[in-house]
Amino acid sequence: MKRLHIFLLGLAAVFFNACSPYEDRVTPADPAGIQLDFSVTQTPGYDNQVTLESKTKGVIPFWDYGFGVTKETKAVVILPFAGDFYIKYSAYGSGGPKTDSVKVKISENDPKFFSSKLYDLLSNSAAGKTWVWAVDVPTGYCFGNGPGDADKPAWWTVGAAGLKDQGVIDDEMKFDLNGNAHFAITHKGVTTNGFFALDTLAQNLKINGADISWGNNVTYHIVKLNENELTLVQQGDGWRNIWLFKRKGFMF
């Protein structure tokens, strides 16, 4: 059965390395008698799309392509990032499993997968983009809370002095799409690395393995995102917590 598997950003943190497409790769039989027979084929003109096919007789196949896994005999998967990646094939039989891997080379970040402008505004693609607290926002307040539809702090309000008291005023957050959806936060000189998942339809942002500055480890809703401003909220019932960030180097 042929099935399309789409990468869910940030949910997988496994990395590969890669080269050109392989057809009908066969390895010698192992002592238990399993002779691996499989193919890994990239679509001409769209090398982000890869067809995986297990031809090994009498086994249960298992594929790990770094951004996901599948047990399908034949599957079409998307590798959204440019770079070199390993695709691992395992065949489970009476004497198994037996494994092998193939390198594939992806020429560019998938233009279809990253078609939403939100990706570039947030991360500047593979080059990366750094966000800091918007301490010079005109209201003077870049953190706090307010009514459920607020786009800036209105009830509890925090500015530069409060951020300094919390020790977060110099925090920096970097997003990039260089081989994966990377997120990194630098706090008091220490950098914590993670990944991010961006829901472009709902405009939600989830950080895995780390969190935003003075964050609550939740899924954040993006209220504003342009070249210079990033406003995130934690949506409650009739209330919001609100974070205002800006591109590093930008001045209001």
C-alpha positions in Angstrom: 0.0 0.0 0.0 1.4 3.4 -0.9 1.0 6.1 1.7 2.2 9.7 2.0 4.1 10.5 5.2 4.5 14.2 6.1 7.1 15.4 8.5 5.7 17.0 11.7 8.1 19.8 12.6 9.9 19.5 15.8 8.6 16.1 16.8 11.7 14.3 15.7 15.2 15.2 16.7 17.0 12.5 14.8 19.6 13.5 12.2 21.0 11.7 9.2 23.5 12.4 6.5 23.0 11.8 2.6 23.9 11.2 -1.1 22.2 10.3 -4.4 19.1 8.0 -4.9 19.6 4.3 -4.9 17.6 1.6 -6.8 17.2 -2.1 -5.8 19.9 -2.1 -3.2 20.6 -5.7 -2.1 22.9 -6.8 0.6 24.3 -10.4 1.2 22.2 -12.8 3.2 22.9 -12.8 6.9 23.5 -16.0 8.9 19.8 -16.3 9.6 19.1 -16.3 5.9 17.5 -12.8 5.5 18.7 -11.2 2.2 17.9 -7.5 2.2 16.3 -6.2 -0.9 14.9 -2.7 -1.0 15.0 0.6 -2.9 15.2 4.3 -2.0 14.3 6.6 -4.9 14.1 10.4 -5.0 11.5 12.0 -7.3 13.3 13.6 -10.3 13.0 17.4 -10.1 11.6 17.2 -6.5 14.2 15.4 -4.5 12.5 16.2 -1.2 10.1 13.4 -2.1 11.5 9.9 -1.6 9.9 6.5 -2.4 10.8 3.7 0.0 10.1 0.2 -1.1 10.8 -3.1 0.8 11.3 -6.1 -1.5 12.7 -8.5 1.1 10.6 -11.6 1.2 8.9 -12.9 4.4 9.8 -10.0 6.7 8.1 -7.0 8.4 9.8 -3.8 7.1 10.6 -0.8 9.2 11.9 2.5 7.9 13.5 5.3 9.9 14.0 8.4 7.7 15.0 10.7 10.6 12.0 12.9 10.5 9.6 10.0 11.0 9.1 6.2 10.7 6.9 3.9 8.8 6.2 0.1 8.6 4.8 0.3 5.1 6.1 -2.0 2.4 6.0 1.0 0.1 5.7 4.6 1.2 6.3 8.1 -0.1 7.9 10.4 2.4 8.9 14.0 2.5 12.3 15.2 3.7 11.7 18.9 4.0 15.3 20.2 4.7 18.3 20.6 2.5 21.3 18.5 3.4 22.6 14.9 3.5 20.5 12.4 5.4 20.6 8.6 6.1 17.5 6.5 5.6 17.6 3.3 7.7 15.9 0.1 6.6 15.2 -2.8 8.9 13.8 -6.2 8.1 12.3 -8.2 10.9 12.2 -12.0 10.3 12.8 -15.2 12.2 16.5 -14.3 12.7 16.1 -10.6 12.6 16.2 -7.8 12.6 18.7 -7.0 9.9 19.4 -3.4 9.0 21.1 -1.3 6.3 21.0 2.4 5.4 21.2 4.6 2.4 22.4 8.2 2.0 20.3 10.7 0.1 21.1 14.3 -0.7 18.4 17.0 -0.6 19.2 20.0 -2.7 17.0 22.6 -1.0 14.4 23.2 1.7 11.1 22.0 0.3 9.4 25.0 -1.3 6.0 23.3 -1.0 6.4 22.5 2.7 7.7 25.9 3.6 5.3 27.9 1.3 3.9 29.9 4.2 5.6 33.3 4.7 5.4 32.7 8.5 8.4 30.3 8.3 10.7 33.0 6.7 9.4 35.8 9.0 10.1 33.7 12.1 13.3 32.1 11.1 14.9 33.7 8.1 15.0 30.2 6.6 18.4 28.4 7.0 20.2 31.7 7.9 18.4 32.0 11.2 16.8 34.9 13.0 17.4 36.1 16.6 14.6 37.6 18.8 14.9 39.6 22.0 12.6 41.3 24.4 10.9 44.4 22.9 12.0 46.6 25.9 11.6 49.8 23.9 8.0 49.1 22.7 6.1 52.4 22.8 3.9 51.3 25.8 7.0 50.4 27.8 5.5 47.0 28.6 6.6 43.8 26.8 5.2 41.1 29.2 2.1 40.7 31.2 -1.6 39.8 30.7 -4.9 41.2 29.7 -8.3 40.5 28.3 -8.8 37.5 25.9 -8.4 39.6 22.8 -5.6 41.9 24.0 -2.5 42.4 21.8 -0.5 44.1 24.5 -0.3 43.8 28.3 -3.2 45.6 30.0 -3.8 44.2 33.5 -0.4 43.0 34.9 2.3 44.8 33.0 6.1 44.2 33.0 8.8 46.4 31.4 12.6 46.5 31.4 12.9 46.8 35.2 10.8 43.7 35.8 12.6 41.7 33.2 15.9 42.7 34.8 14.6 41.6 38.2 13.7 38.2 36.8 17.2 37.9 35.1 15.7 37.4 31.6 16.2 40.9 30.1 19.3 39.8 28.0 17.7 36.5 26.8 18.0 35.8 23.1 16.0 33.3 21.1 17.1 32.0 17.7 15.0 30.1 15.1 16.4 28.6 11.9 15.6 26.0 9.3 19.1 24.8 8.7 18.7 21.0 8.5 15.8 21.0 10.9 13.4 23.4 12.7 15.9 24.5 15.3 15.2 26.7 18.3 17.9 27.9 20.8 17.6 30.2 23.8 20.6 31.8 25.4 20.0 32.7 29.1 22.8 34.1 31.3 25.4 32.9 28.8 24.1 29.4 28.6 22.4 28.2 25.4 19.7 25.5 25.4 18.8 23.9 22.1 15.5 22.6 21.0 13.1 22.4 18.0 10.0 24.3 17.0 6.7 23.2 15.4 4.8 25.9 13.5 1.1 25.4 12.7 0.7 27.9 9.9 -3.1 27.6 9.6 -3.8 28.1 13.3 -0.8 30.3 13.7 0.4 28.3 16.7 4.0 27.8 17.9 5.3 24.9 20.0 8.8 24.7 21.4 10.2 21.2 22.1 13.3 20.6 24.3 13.4 24.3 25.5 11.0 27.2 25.9 10.8 30.9 25.1 12.1 33.5 27.6 10.1 33.5 30.8 7.7 31.0 29.1 5.1 28.6 30.4 5.9 25.6 28.3 2.6 25.8 26.4 1.6 26.0 22.8 1.7 29.8 22.0 -0.6 31.6 19.6 1.0 34.1 17.3 -0.8 37.4 17.4 1.7 39.4 15.4 4.6 38.3 13.3 6.3 40.6 10.8 9.9 41.3 9.8 10.6 43.1 13.2 8.0 42.1 15.7 6.8 38.8 17.3 3.9 38.8 19.8 3.0 35.5 21.4 0.1 34.8 23.7 -1.0 32.0 26.0 -4.8 31.9 25.5 -7.0 31.5 28.5 -10.8 31.7 29.0 -11.3 35.5 28.8 -7.6 36.3 29.5 -4.2 36.1 27.8 -0.6 36.1 28.9 1.3 38.2 26.4 5.0 38.2 25.3 6.4 41.0 23.0 9.6 40.3 21.2 11.5 42.1 18.5 14.2 41.2 15.9 17.6 41.7 17.5 19.0 45.1 16.2 15.6 46.6 15.5 14.7 49.8 17.4 11.1 51.1 17.8 
